[in-house]
Amino acid sequence: MNIYETCPSLENKEFFLRLIEEKDAEDLLQIYSDKLALPFFNSDNCHGSNFYITNMEDMNNTIKYWLKEYHEYRGFVRFSIINKKTKKCIGTIEIFNRKADDFYNDCGLLRIDLGSINEKEDIIFSIVSLVTKPFFDWFSCKKIAIKAPIYAVERIAALKKAGYEKREEPLIGQTKTYYDYWLIEKH
């Protein structure tokens, strides 16, 4: 299966994940304008963007860019996370297989952006548990890494519970070095 030709969806009893759509903009504006959520967004190596978005035009343009990265450049896949109970989009997940000359080569680099109200251990664990195994196969990677700084206590607890381990190796970016990554290897 080629993830960039057909993007599958995933679901468990709480969440439905599918390729992001332009109709998600209103819900996502609530996430990306949430100042309390901003410190949890991983913008490492994203050309200076911090993903703080405060108006609908910028949110729509961001979604269009994410879709262009998927459809045209095949750079990454950005999924919307839909809460099945509320039918609202509560955040996004981005993943791609990173090719690099550092420890994180052939590594699925995972980013999970949630509103601050959903930055909770049980929610993050449910999402990570849902995506980890399929993402190994869909992105043909041997390991998956996600950033969780020391202050992300709920996220760290969820990652530990899901089998991720803290790594000391830095991720070497285009102009900077980044830390605070957690990793799980394919078994």
C-alpha positions in Angstrom: 0.0 0.0 0.0 1.2 3.5 -0.8 0.0 5.9 1.9 0.3 8.8 -0.6 -2.0 7.2 -3.1 -4.7 6.1 -0.8 -4.9 7.4 2.8 -6.7 4.9 5.1 -8.5 5.9 8.2 -8.3 4.5 11.7 -10.7 4.3 14.6 -11.3 3.0 18.0 -14.2 3.5 20.3 -13.3 7.1 21.1 -11.7 8.5 17.9 -11.8 8.5 14.2 -8.7 9.5 12.2 -8.7 10.4 8.6 -6.8 12.6 6.2 -7.4 16.3 7.1 -10.1 18.1 5.1 -10.8 21.8 4.5 -14.1 21.4 6.4 -12.0 20.9 9.6 -10.9 24.5 9.6 -13.4 25.9 12.2 -12.7 23.2 14.7 -8.9 23.4 14.1 -8.8 27.1 14.6 -9.9 26.5 18.2 -6.9 24.2 18.6 -4.3 26.2 16.9 -5.4 29.5 18.6 -5.2 27.9 22.0 -2.3 29.6 23.8 -2.2 26.8 26.4 -1.8 24.1 23.8 1.0 26.0 21.9 3.9 24.7 24.1 2.9 21.1 23.2 3.0 21.5 19.4 6.2 20.2 17.9 7.4 22.7 15.4 11.0 21.4 15.2 12.5 22.0 11.8 9.3 23.7 10.5 11.1 26.8 9.2 10.3 29.0 12.2 6.5 28.3 12.4 5.1 27.7 15.8 1.6 26.9 14.5 -0.1 29.6 16.5 -3.0 30.5 14.2 -5.6 33.1 15.1 -7.8 33.7 12.1 -9.7 31.6 9.6 -7.8 32.7 6.5 -4.5 31.5 8.0 -6.1 28.2 9.2 -7.5 27.6 5.7 -4.2 28.3 4.1 -2.4 26.0 6.6 -4.8 23.2 5.8 -4.3 23.8 2.0 -0.5 23.6 2.6 -0.8 20.4 4.5 -2.9 18.8 1.8 -0.4 20.0 -0.9 2.4 18.4 1.1 0.4 15.1 1.0 -1.0 15.1 -2.5 1.8 16.9 -4.5 5.1 16.7 -2.5 4.4 13.5 -0.6 6.2 15.0 2.3 3.9 14.0 5.2 0.4 12.9 6.1 -1.7 15.1 8.4 -4.7 13.3 9.9 -7.6 14.9 11.7 -8.6 13.4 15.0 -12.4 13.3 15.3 -14.0 12.7 18.7 -16.7 10.2 17.9 -18.9 11.4 20.7 -18.9 15.1 19.9 -18.2 14.7 16.1 -15.7 17.5 16.5 -12.1 17.6 15.3 -10.0 17.8 18.5 -6.5 18.0 16.8 -4.2 16.6 14.2 -1.5 14.0 13.8 1.3 14.4 11.3 3.7 11.6 10.4 6.4 10.9 7.8 9.3 8.6 7.4 12.3 10.7 8.1 15.5 10.1 6.1 18.5 11.7 7.8 22.1 11.2 8.8 21.3 11.0 12.5 19.8 8.5 15.0 16.3 9.3 13.7 16.9 7.9 10.2 14.2 5.6 8.9 12.0 6.9 11.7 8.4 7.8 11.6 8.4 11.3 13.0 5.0 11.7 14.8 3.5 15.0 15.8 0.2 15.2 17.8 -1.4 18.6 18.2 -4.3 18.7 20.6 -6.2 21.5 22.3 -5.2 22.0 25.9 -8.4 20.5 27.2 -7.5 17.3 25.5 -3.8 17.2 26.5 -4.6 14.3 28.9 -2.9 11.0 29.5 -5.9 8.8 28.7 -6.7 10.7 25.4 -3.1 10.7 24.2 -2.7 7.0 25.2 -5.8 6.1 23.2 -4.6 8.0 20.1 -1.0 6.7 20.3 -2.2 3.1 20.9 -4.4 3.4 17.8 -1.7 4.7 15.4 1.6 3.1 16.4 1.3 -0.4 14.9 -0.4 0.7 11.6 2.0 3.6 11.2 5.0 1.2 11.3 3.6 -0.6 8.3 2.1 2.4 6.4 5.3 4.4 6.6 7.8 1.4 6.3 9.8 2.6 9.3 11.7 0.7 12.0 11.0 3.2 14.8 8.6 6.0 15.6 9.6 9.1 17.6 7.5 11.9 19.1 8.6 15.0 21.0 7.6 15.4 24.7 9.4 18.1 26.7 9.8 17.6 30.4 6.8 19.8 31.2 4.5 17.6 29.1 3.7 15.3 32.0 0.4 13.9 30.7 1.9 13.2 27.3 5.0 11.6 28.9 2.8 9.3 31.1 0.8 8.2 28.0 4.0 7.5 26.0 5.5 5.5 28.8 2.3 3.5 29.1 2.3 2.9 25.3 5.9 1.6 25.4 7.8 4.7 24.2 11.1 5.4 25.9 13.0 8.7 26.4 16.0 9.1 24.1 19.0 11.3 24.7 20.1 11.4 21.0 19.3 14.7 19.4 17.4 15.2 16.2 19.7 17.1 13.9 17.7 19.7 11.9 18.6 21.9 9.0 19.9 24.7 11.2 19.3 23.5 14.8 19.6 20.5 17.1 16.4 19.3 18.9 15.9 17.2 22.0 13.1 15.7 24.1 12.2 12.8 21.8 10.6 9.5 22.9 10.9 6.5 20.7 9.4 3.0 20.1 10.9 0.4 17.9 9.1 -2.1 15.7 9.1 -5.6 17.1 
